[in-house]
Amino acid sequence: MYSRILVPIDLHDDAKAKAMIDAARHLGGQAGQIVLLHVVEDIPSYVAVELPSGILAGQKDDSIRRLEDLSQRENLKAVVDVRIGQPASAILAGAEEHGSDVIVIASHRPGFQDYLIGSTAARVVRHSRCSVLVIR
């Protein structure tokens, strides 16, 4: 059994969230702590200048609320973490900071662009210091 499981959720495409949470519950058993993490992608500074101030903070607050709602719907006592940045880097940093011993991440079928730049899940698998379970 794993003691600390990180579950990065893409709130823009959370169709696999239930499967990921179910896998995390199975891996953690009764004592495992689950951390739900969402990454709000950073806005380039040349774009941010044109946007109203506080837009990232608003997105972060909304993401926290949505993760808490998801946790409640799934009857899950999870730690909620929302970060701003590049998804793969933020997921890896979150895993380190939370002391995660496994990451449960969703993946999609790779398209041509994924072979050129790599998907978030592929980057996490390549660079993670802990085990990674990929859900398709």
Buried (B, 14 or more C-beta within 10 A) or exposed (E): EBBBBBBBBBBEEBEBBEEBBEBBBBBBEEEBBBBBBBBBEEBEEEEEEEEEEEEBEEBBEBBBEBBEEBBEEBEBEBBBBBBBEBBBBBBBBBBEEBEBBBBBBBBEEEEEEBEEEBBBBBBBBEEBEBBBBBBE
